Amino acid sequence: AFNRHEVVPPSPDWASIDHRHGIASAPFDVIAYAHAAWVSTPDLKGYIETVHRLSDLGTLVTVASWGTSQQGFRAEWRDIHLLTIEGGLGKRFELFDEADLDKALETFDELSRPGRTPKTQRRGPAREW
C-alpha cells in the first residue's frame, strides 16, 4: 500500500508514536508524515526487509526505503515499523530507529499480552498523537 501512496484506514482511537532519536517534531501523525514524504519525494518506495513479529495483533518489520527529492537529493534509510490492526483498521503505529530493535520487540510483545499497556504508553512519550 505504501508504494501506491496508500495508508491503512485508521480506527477512531488510532495512535502513532515516534520513538526515533534526534527527531524534533510536533506530536507525531504518521499519516500526515507519509503524505508529506510522498509530496517531497514522489518516487519514494519501500519494502519489508525483515519480519520480526507477525500475529493476529499486527506486525513488527524492518523497512528499507529510498527515493529522490524534488531537489535531486537521493536518500536511503531503514527503520522499524510496529503496526497493530483491529477490525480491519489501523489501531496503532510506532516508528523506531533501526538500532532499537530490542525496544520494538519488547513493545510488540507487551501489546500482545491481554490487558497490558506498553511501558512506552505508560510513560507518555513526547511525540504521541
N, C-alpha and C positions, 0 to 999 in steps of 0.2 A: 504494500500500500504506500509506503514512504516514497518509493521511486516513482509512483504515479501521482505524487503530491497529494496523498490522502492520509487522513488520520482516523484512528478508531473513534467512533462516536462516544463522547463521554457520558457517564452517568450523572445524575443530579448532584451527587456528593463526591464528584471527581476531585482528586488531589494530585498535584505534581510537585515533586521535591527535587531540588538541585543540590547534590552533595559535592559537586566539584570544588576543588581548591582554587583560590585566586580568581574566582569569577564574581565580579561585582555586578549585581543586578537587583532590580526591584523584585518583589515576590515573583517566583518562577511560574510561568504559564507555558508549558511545553507546546501547546497548540499554537499560540502566538509566536513562540520561538521557531517552530518548524516553518510556519508561513513566512516569517521574516528571512529565514535561511533560504527558502525557495526563491524569494524575490531577489536577494543579493547574490545568490549562486544558482542560477536557473538550471544548470546541468548537475546539480547535487545528486549524488547517488550513494547508496549504502548497501551493505549486505551483512547478514549474520555470519560472523566468523566462527563463533563458538557458542554452543548452547550449554549453559551451566545448570539450569533447572528448567523443567517443563512439567506442569501438572494441571489439574483442573482449575487451580487458582490462577495460573498465568505462566509467565516465563521470565527467565533471567538470562540475558545474552550479552556477548561482546559484539559490538557493531563497528565495522570499519566503514568510514565514509570518505568521500573525496569530491572535489568539484573545483571549478574556476569561477572566481567572482567576475562581475561585470567589468571590473577594472583590470582583469587579467591575472589576478593573484591565484595561484593553484595551491590548494590546501588538502591535506590528508590527515585524518585523526581516527583514534579508536576510543570508545567509551563503553560503559556498561549500562544497559537498559533493563530496568525491572518494570514489568507491566502486569497488572492484575486485571482480570475480566470478570464481570458479574452480569448475567443475563444478556450476554452479547454486547455489553457496553464496557468501555474502559472505566475502571474503578480507581486505579492508582498508577502513576508513573513516577519512577525515581531514576535519576541520572547520576552515575558515579564515574570518577576518574578510573581509567584502566588499572591503575595501581591499587585501587581499593576493592579488589575482588572479594577479599575476606569479609569486609564490611557489608558488601552487597549480598553475599551468600547468607550471612547472619540475618540480615533484614528479611530476605525472602523466606528463610526458614522460620523466623518469628511470625511472619504473616501467615504461614501455612498452619500454624498451631491454632486450633479453635479458641476463640475468646482472648487471644493475645493481641496486644498493641505493641508494635515495634518500638524499640528504645528510641529510635530517631523521632518518632511521633511524640513520645512522652517528653522528650527534651524540647520539642518545639523548635525545629530548625528555622533559621533566619529566612530561608527562601522557600517557605511552604506556601502554596496557593490553594 
